């Protein structure tokens, strides 16, 4: 599990990953009234335990806004 403090856009190239999986998003209260966005990914069907939760990323307002701005710019939302 990881708390994402900051999302930065980096220039460079990447490689399309061949593994496909399901990501699930949920929103919950942090305890102080601030929403937290949590994205969980599951293991691929090729893993020893298919569908088992694999990774978790949590975003607060600042990091979610940074991600939103990158998505907005990249995909013309």
C-alpha positions as CSV (number, residue, x, y, z in Angstrom):
1,X,0.0,0.0,0.0
2,X,1.3,3.5,-0.8
3,X,0.2,7.0,0.0
4,X,0.8,9.1,-3.1
5,X,2.2,12.5,-2.0
6,X,2.8,13.9,-5.4
7,X,2.2,13.1,-9.1
8,X,4.8,14.5,-11.5
9,X,4.6,14.3,-15.3
10,X,7.9,13.0,-16.7
11,X,9.0,13.1,-20.3
12,X,10.2,10.0,-21.9
13,X,9.1,6.8,-23.5
14,X,7.4,3.7,-22.1
15,X,6.3,0.3,-23.2
16,X,2.8,-1.0,-23.3
17,X,2.4,-3.7,-20.7
18,X,1.0,-7.0,-21.9
19,X,-0.6,-7.9,-18.6
20,X,-4.3,-6.8,-18.2
21,X,-6.0,-6.6,-14.9
22,X,-8.9,-5.0,-13.0
23,X,-8.5,-1.8,-11.0
24,X,-11.1,-0.9,-8.4
25,X,-11.5,2.6,-7.1
26,X,-13.2,3.6,-3.8
27,X,-13.6,6.8,-1.8
28,X,-13.7,6.9,2.0
29,X,-13.4,9.5,4.7
30,X,-9.9,10.0,6.1
31,X,-11.3,10.6,9.6
32,X,-11.0,14.4,9.4
33,X,-13.7,14.9,6.8
34,X,-11.2,14.8,3.8
35,X,-12.0,12.3,1.1
36,X,-9.4,9.7,0.1
37,X,-9.4,8.0,-3.3
38,X,-8.0,4.5,-3.2
39,X,-7.2,2.5,-6.3
40,X,-6.6,-1.3,-5.8
41,X,-5.3,-3.5,-8.5
42,X,-5.7,-7.3,-8.7
43,X,-3.3,-9.9,-9.9
44,X,-3.5,-11.0,-13.4
45,X,-5.0,-14.4,-14.4
46,X,-1.5,-15.8,-14.8
47,X,-0.6,-15.2,-11.1
48,X,-0.5,-18.0,-8.5
49,X,-3.7,-16.5,-6.9
50,X,-5.6,-14.9,-9.8
51,X,-7.7,-11.8,-8.8
52,X,-5.9,-11.4,-5.4
53,X,-5.4,-7.7,-4.5
54,X,-1.9,-6.8,-5.6
55,X,-1.3,-3.1,-5.1
56,X,-3.0,-0.1,-3.5
57,X,-2.5,3.6,-4.2
58,X,-4.2,6.2,-2.0
59,X,-4.6,9.9,-3.1
60,X,-5.5,12.9,-1.1
61,X,-6.7,16.2,-2.6
62,X,-3.4,17.5,-3.7
63,X,-2.1,14.4,-5.4
64,X,-5.5,13.6,-6.9
65,X,-5.6,17.1,-8.4
66,X,-2.1,16.6,-9.9
67,X,-3.2,13.3,-11.4
68,X,-6.4,14.9,-12.7
69,X,-4.5,17.7,-14.5
70,X,-2.2,15.2,-16.1
71,X,-5.2,13.1,-17.3
72,X,-7.0,16.3,-18.5
73,X,-4.0,17.4,-20.5
74,X,-3.1,14.0,-21.9
75,X,-6.6,12.9,-23.0
76,X,-8.2,16.4,-23.7
77,X,-10.9,16.0,-21.0
